[in-house]
Amino acid sequence: MAAVRVLVCEDSRVYAVALRRMLEYDGDIEVLAVCGTAEEALAALPRLQPDLVTMDVELPGMSGVDAVGEIMGSRPVPILVLSTYADFGNDKAAAALVGGALDAIAKDDLDLDDPAGTAGATFRQQVIKLSQARVIRNPQGRPSPVTAATGSARRAAAIGVCASAGGPEMLMFLLTALPDDYPVPLLIVQHMAAGFTDGLVRWLDRAAGMPVRTAADGTRAGPGAWIAPHGADLTLTSSGHLALGRRTVAGPHRPSGDLLLQSIAEAAGRNGVAVVLSGMGPDGAAGAAAVQRAGGLAIAQDEKSSAVFEMPRAAIDRGVTTVLSPGEIAGQLRGLRSVTQREGKTV
């Protein structure tokens, strides 16, 4: 197989040298160039045509966030964000993810002094997998027009959403497509590296009309979007409250999309809704299938619009039959009525 071709945008020469050594350690990745500024990287893209760009968000001149927007609006390519400030819930990294970058990693989490270690091998595999992702030109940040739902309105007690790589952009689209007073709570698992979830919550809360909050244990699942904190599983109880768990062992992810969606199947039955968006791996597939078996609505994002189709494909393989574009998903969600809604009013 041909080596994955990577363009590194990093203004620290010392860090760039170590990152290059890490990436090229196995011989499966070739660093085409190291650019010290976003302007230099943008100028090099047409000539080098890399499979993936690593992008520092803190750069002299044009910021990494603006560079992501330029790339995704004109010459889309998979982008992996590297950030120094993840521990502070970096809003800039969140902005880059919402703007189309596929994933973000804290620089402190990369031990560049040990390219032969397990963490280094995992990082290189992530780079290779992300380089194969489908990316779409999207200058307005709206993947498709919202399509009105057809048929009679379904009632819903809760909507569970599971996403990974490519998910923040889809979350931005869905949350801004729903009305400010949307009555059905959205419970969200977004796989992210440690330190980035708080920044994503703040960014989405500013952009969406509805409130977007980090889920807290024991909170009533009311209207708005509730995002699982890093390292804690989010579930819905039979009384309609949010529960957080940090000792669950099911699956490789915490938060787990499967646990969230399975809890919605058990707590809401036919009034439960599951949405599996773009992402790597099979998380959410078993949970979405459980919602469908309970009589609820289970939706998988379609392949054409998914940056990484692994999670939606896994849900489809488990029997999820409703496969929709982002605009169609938004239309379906807009057509839902709260289980407490009567004659157009929520009581």
Backbone torsions as a table, in degrees:
resi	resn	phi	psi	omega
1	MET	NA	143.6	178.3
2	ALA	-69.2	147.2	179.2
3	ALA	-66.1	145.6	175.3
4	VAL	-71.5	130.1	-174.7
5	ARG	-97.2	119.6	-173.9
6	VAL	-120.9	136.8	170.9
7	LEU	-105.8	124.9	-180.0
8	VAL	-100.9	126.3	173.9
9	CYS	-112.3	104.5	-172.7
10	GLU	-154.8	126.1	-174.7
11	ASP	-86.9	-14.2	176.4
12	SER	-88.0	114.1	-178.1
13	ARG	-64.4	-38.1	179.9
14	VAL	-63.2	-46.8	179.7
15	TYR	-65.6	-40.0	-178.4
16	ALA	-62.9	-39.6	178.4
17	VAL	-63.0	-45.0	-179.9
18	ALA	-67.4	-39.0	178.5
19	LEU	-64.7	-41.0	178.3
20	ARG	-61.9	-43.8	178.1
21	ARG	-60.7	-42.1	178.5
22	MET	-61.9	-47.9	-176.4
23	LEU	-65.3	-39.9	-173.1
24	GLU	-90.5	5.7	-171.3
25	TYR	-58.2	-44.3	-176.7
26	ASP	-86.6	-12.8	-175.9
27	GLY	85.5	3.1	180.0
28	ASP	-90.9	-9.1	-178.0
29	ILE	-129.0	136.3	176.3
30	GLU	-118.1	123.9	174.9
31	VAL	-85.2	112.5	-176.2
32	LEU	-72.8	-37.3	-177.6
33	ALA	-166.1	156.5	171.3
34	VAL	-115.2	120.9	-179.0
35	CYS	-109.0	130.7	-177.2
36	GLY	-84.1	-12.3	178.6
37	THR	-137.3	159.5	176.8
38	ALA	-65.0	-37.4	-179.7
39	GLU	-61.1	-41.3	178.6
40	GLU	-65.4	-40.1	179.4
41	ALA	-65.3	-43.7	179.7
42	LEU	-62.1	-38.3	179.3
43	ALA	-69.0	-29.7	-176.7
44	ALA	-83.8	-21.3	-174.6
45	LEU	-56.4	-48.1	-178.2
46	PRO	-61.2	-33.7	-177.8
47	ARG	-80.0	-41.7	-173.9
48	LEU	-87.5	-32.3	-179.8
49	GLN	47.7	62.5	-179.0
50	PRO	-71.0	162.3	174.4
51	ASP	-82.9	-22.3	-178.3
52	LEU	-158.5	148.8	175.8
53	VAL	-118.9	130.3	167.1
54	THR	-94.6	132.0	-171.5
55	MET	-128.2	117.5	169.7
56	ASP	-74.2	139.5	-179.1
57	VAL	-85.0	-21.3	179.1
58	GLU	-102.7	103.6	-176.5
59	LEU	-134.1	152.9	172.6
60	PRO	-69.6	143.8	-177.6
61	GLY	77.0	-133.3	179.0
62	MET	-60.3	135.2	-179.7
63	SER	-75.3	160.8	175.8
64	GLY	-62.5	-33.2	178.2
65	VAL	-62.7	-47.9	178.6
66	ASP	-64.4	-34.9	178.6
67	ALA	-64.8	-39.4	176.7
68	VAL	-59.5	-44.9	178.3
69	GLY	-61.2	-41.2	178.2
70	GLU	-63.4	-44.7	-177.7
71	ILE	-65.6	-46.9	-176.6
72	MET	-72.3	-19.3	178.9
73	GLY	-89.1	-16.5	-175.0
74	SER	-130.6	-42.7	-177.5
75	ARG	-138.8	76.1	-171.9
76	PRO	-61.3	138.8	176.7
77	VAL	-153.6	146.3	176.7
78	PRO	-56.4	134.7	-177.9
79	ILE	-126.6	130.9	173.6
80	LEU	-111.7	119.1	-178.2
81	VAL	-85.1	134.3	172.4
82	LEU	-114.8	125.1	-173.4
83	SER	-130.7	141.6	178.2
84	THR	-82.6	-24.6	-165.9
85	TYR	-108.1	32.8	-177.1
86	ALA	-61.1	-34.8	-176.0
87	ASP	-62.5	-16.1	-179.2
88	PHE	-104.5	18.1	179.0
89	GLY	63.7	52.8	-169.9
90	ASN	-51.8	112.7	177.6
91	ASP	-67.8	-31.0	-179.1
92	LYS	-66.5	-41.0	176.3
93	ALA	-63.7	-40.3	177.7
94	ALA	-61.6	-42.0	179.1
95	ALA	-62.1	-39.1	178.8
96	ALA	-66.2	-39.0	178.8
97	LEU	-67.2	-43.8	176.8
98	VAL	-63.1	-32.2	179.9
99	GLY	-78.2	-3.5	174.5
100	GLY	125.6	-10.0	173.4
101	ALA	-62.0	144.5	-172.9
102	LEU	-81.5	-34.5	-175.9
103	ASP	-157.7	166.9	179.6
104	ALA	-137.5	143.3	178.6
105	ILE	-133.2	139.0	174.7
106	ALA	-77.3	132.6	179.7
107	LYS	-57.6	-35.8	-179.0
108	ASP	-65.1	-19.7	179.8
109	ASP	-83.5	-8.1	179.2
110	LEU	-100.5	115.1	176.7
111	ASP	-88.1	86.6	-175.0
112	LEU	-70.4	-12.4	177.5
113	ASP	-79.4	-8.5	-177.2
114	ASP	-130.2	67.7	-178.9
115	PRO	-64.3	-20.9	-178.9
116	ALA	-84.0	-8.7	-175.7
117	GLY	-73.9	171.4	-179.4
118	THR	-62.3	-41.0	-179.5
119	ALA	-63.6	-38.4	178.1
120	GLY	-65.2	-41.8	178.5
121	ALA	-64.5	-39.7	178.4
122	THR	-64.4	-41.9	178.5
123	PHE	-60.8	-44.7	-179.8
124	ARG	-65.1	-37.8	176.9
125	GLN	-64.9	-36.5	176.7
126	GLN	-64.1	-43.3	178.5
127	VAL	-60.6	-44.4	-179.3
128	ILE	-63.1	-44.1	-178.9
129	LYS	-66.2	-43.1	179.6
130	LEU	-65.2	-32.0	-179.9
131	SER	-64.1	-20.1	-179.0
132	GLN	-92.8	0.2	-175.9
133	ALA	-70.9	150.8	174.7
134	ARG	-83.7	126.7	176.7
135	VAL	-122.5	146.6	-171.3
136	ILE	-123.3	136.4	174.2
137	ARG	-62.3	127.2	-172.3
138	ASN	-151.2	68.3	-174.4
139	PRO	-66.7	-24.6	-180.0
140	GLN	-94.7	-4.4	-179.4
141	GLY	71.2	17.5	177.9
142	ARG	-124.7	104.6	-172.3
143	PRO	-61.8	-31.5	-178.5
144	SER	-165.0	157.3	178.2
145	PRO	-67.4	149.0	178.5
146	VAL	-72.1	129.5	-178.1
147	THR	-105.2	129.1	-178.8
148	ALA	-64.6	139.3	177.1
149	ALA	-69.7	149.0	177.7
150	THR	-110.3	159.1	178.4
151	GLY	87.2	-178.4	-178.1
152	SER	-71.7	150.2	-177.2
153	ALA	-69.3	130.9	176.3
154	ARG	-90.3	143.3	175.2
155	ARG	-90.3	146.9	-177.8
156	ALA	-141.4	139.3	175.7
157	ALA	-95.5	-30.7	-179.0
158	ALA	-162.3	148.8	177.2
159	ILE	-117.8	122.8	176.2
160	GLY	-102.2	132.1	-178.0
161	VAL	-124.3	132.3	179.0
162	CYS	-125.6	132.2	-177.5
163	ALA	-152.0	161.1	177.5
164	SER	-140.7	-127.1	-178.3
165	ALA	-58.1	129.0	-176.5
166	GLY	85.0	-3.4	-176.5
167	GLY	-72.6	-42.1	-177.0
168	PRO	-55.7	-38.9	178.2
169	GLU	-63.0	-40.6	178.7
170	MET	-68.4	-38.7	177.4
171	LEU	-61.9	-43.1	177.3
172	MET	-57.6	-45.9	-179.4
173	PHE	-61.3	-48.9	-175.9
174	LEU	-66.5	-44.0	-176.6
175	LEU	-68.3	-34.6	178.2
176	THR	-79.8	-16.9	177.7
177	ALA	-83.1	-17.2	-179.7
178	LEU	-90.0	150.1	-179.0
179	PRO	-67.0	154.9	-178.1
180	ASP	-58.1	-33.7	-177.1
181	ASP	-99.3	28.0	-178.3
182	TYR	-55.6	127.2	-167.8
183	PRO	-86.9	-17.4	-174.0
184	VAL	-94.7	126.0	180.0
185	PRO	-67.0	141.2	175.5
186	LEU	-109.1	122.5	178.2
187	LEU	-107.4	123.5	-166.2
188	ILE	-123.8	130.8	167.4
189	VAL	-111.5	115.6	176.7
190	GLN	-120.3	112.1	179.1
191	HIS	-67.5	124.3	179.5
192	MET	-147.0	157.1	173.1
193	ALA	-67.0	155.0	-179.9
194	ALA	-55.8	135.7	175.1
195	GLY	100.9	-12.5	-174.3
196	PHE	-101.8	-16.1	-173.8
197	THR	-64.3	-42.9	-178.0
198	ASP	-60.8	-39.9	178.0
199	GLY	-64.1	-39.3	178.1
200	LEU	-64.8	-41.9	178.7
201	VAL	-59.5	-47.1	-179.9
202	ARG	-62.2	-42.2	-177.4
203	TRP	-64.9	-46.1	-179.7
204	LEU	-67.0	-34.9	179.9
205	ASP	-64.9	-36.6	177.6
206	ARG	-71.1	-33.2	-174.1
207	ALA	-85.0	-36.2	-175.0
208	ALA	-87.4	152.3	176.2
209	GLY	-74.6	-36.8	178.1
210	MET	-76.5	156.8	176.7
211	PRO	-69.7	139.9	176.0
212	VAL	-121.8	122.7	-173.8
213	ARG	-133.6	156.1	168.6
214	THR	-75.2	130.1	-177.5
215	ALA	-63.4	139.9	178.8
216	ALA	-123.6	140.9	-177.0
217	ASP	-60.3	131.6	176.3
218	GLY	86.3	-3.6	-179.9
219	THR	-72.9	140.2	174.5
220	ARG	-65.5	133.7	-179.6
221	ALA	-77.5	81.8	179.5
222	GLY	-95.4	-176.8	-179.8
223	PRO	-57.2	148.7	-177.8
224	GLY	118.0	-179.9	179.3
225	ALA	-107.6	134.1	-177.5
226	TRP	-122.5	115.2	-174.6
227	ILE	-104.2	130.6	-179.0
228	ALA	-63.8	132.5	176.5
229	PRO	-70.6	158.0	178.8
230	HIS	-61.9	136.5	175.0
231	GLY	81.2	9.1	-179.9
232	ALA	-135.7	133.3	175.5
233	ASP	-79.7	135.6	178.3
234	LEU	-104.6	127.9	176.7
235	THR	-135.8	162.8	177.8
236	LEU	-107.6	129.7	-179.8
237	THR	-88.1	167.0	179.8
238	SER	-65.5	-20.6	178.4
239	SER	-88.6	0.9	178.0
240	GLY	85.3	22.0	178.4
241	HIS	-107.3	159.2	176.0
242	LEU	-85.8	142.6	176.5
243	ALA	-131.1	138.3	177.0
244	LEU	-114.1	138.6	178.3
245	GLY	-133.7	138.1	-179.0
246	ARG	-118.9	10.5	-177.9
247	ARG	-121.7	5.2	179.9
248	THR	-68.2	150.1	-175.8
249	VAL	-120.4	-0.6	-177.0
250	ALA	-73.7	118.7	174.0
251	GLY	80.2	169.4	-175.4
252	PRO	-85.8	-6.3	-173.1
253	HIS	-111.3	141.2	169.1
254	ARG	-142.5	105.1	14.2
255	PRO	-75.6	151.2	-179.0
256	SER	-106.1	126.1	175.2
257	GLY	-66.8	-36.9	179.4
258	ASP	-61.3	-45.5	-179.5
259	LEU	-63.9	-40.2	177.9
260	LEU	-60.9	-51.9	-175.0
261	LEU	-68.5	-35.9	176.3
262	GLN	-64.1	-36.7	178.5
263	SER	-68.1	-34.6	176.8
264	ILE	-67.6	-38.7	176.4
265	ALA	-60.1	-42.1	-177.9
266	GLU	-74.4	-40.6	-174.8
267	ALA	-82.0	-33.8	-172.6
268	ALA	-109.8	-18.6	179.3
269	GLY	57.7	-127.5	-177.7
270	ARG	-69.8	-9.9	176.7
271	ASN	-96.2	14.0	177.5
272	GLY	-95.6	150.3	178.4
273	VAL	-133.2	136.4	177.6
274	ALA	-124.5	136.6	177.4
275	VAL	-131.0	121.5	178.1
276	VAL	-108.8	116.6	-176.6
277	LEU	-103.1	-177.7	-179.4
278	SER	-48.6	139.0	176.8
279	GLY	169.3	164.9	178.4
280	MET	-91.9	144.3	175.9
281	GLY	89.2	-177.7	-175.6
282	PRO	-100.4	5.2	-174.7
283	ASP	-59.6	138.3	-179.7
284	GLY	96.1	-18.6	-176.5
285	ALA	-66.4	-50.1	-179.3
286	ALA	-64.7	-39.1	179.9
287	GLY	-66.9	-41.2	178.2
288	ALA	-64.2	-40.4	177.5
289	ALA	-62.9	-36.4	178.1
290	ALA	-65.1	-40.8	176.7
291	VAL	-61.3	-43.4	-179.7
292	GLN	-64.5	-42.0	178.4
293	ARG	-63.6	-31.1	-179.9
294	ALA	-78.3	-1.1	179.6
295	GLY	96.2	2.1	179.0
296	GLY	-83.4	-175.7	-179.3
297	LEU	-100.6	123.6	177.1
298	ALA	-119.3	130.4	-174.8
299	ILE	-127.4	137.4	171.6
300	ALA	-116.8	137.5	176.2
301	GLN	-65.5	143.8	-176.6
302	ASP	-76.1	160.7	-174.8
303	GLU	-66.2	-37.8	-176.0
304	LYS	-59.5	-36.2	-175.3
305	SER	-97.5	-7.0	-176.1
306	SER	-85.4	127.7	173.8
307	ALA	-63.4	-43.3	175.3
308	VAL	-130.7	118.6	-170.5
309	PHE	-91.0	2.7	-173.2
310	GLU	-60.6	-47.2	-177.9
311	MET	-66.9	-48.4	175.9
312	PRO	-61.7	-38.9	180.0
313	ARG	-62.1	-41.6	179.0
314	ALA	-61.6	-39.1	177.6
315	ALA	-64.8	-41.5	178.2
316	ILE	-64.1	-41.2	178.8
317	ASP	-63.5	-26.1	178.3
318	ARG	-87.7	3.4	172.9
319	GLY	112.1	-0.1	177.1
320	VAL	-67.0	125.2	-171.5
321	THR	-105.4	-15.6	-179.7
322	THR	-93.6	107.9	-176.3
323	VAL	-119.3	118.2	-169.2
324	LEU	-135.4	157.7	171.2
325	SER	-75.6	164.9	177.6
326	PRO	-55.8	-40.8	178.4
327	GLY	-63.6	-38.0	177.8
328	GLU	-71.0	-36.5	175.8
329	ILE	-61.7	-46.9	178.9
330	ALA	-58.7	-41.2	178.5
331	GLY	-62.4	-42.4	177.3
332	GLN	-62.2	-43.0	-179.0
333	LEU	-68.0	-39.2	178.2
334	ARG	-62.5	-29.7	-178.6
335	GLY	-81.5	-6.7	-179.9
336	LEU	-73.9	149.4	174.0
337	ARG	-117.1	142.2	176.9
338	SER	-64.3	148.4	178.2
339	VAL	-64.5	-18.1	178.5
340	THR	-99.3	7.3	-175.5
341	GLN	-86.7	132.2	178.0
342	ARG	-135.2	125.1	174.8
343	GLU	51.9	44.6	174.5
344	GLY	80.6	3.3	-179.7
345	LYS	-122.4	146.0	176.3
346	THR	-97.2	128.8	-177.4
347	VAL	-115.5	NA	NA
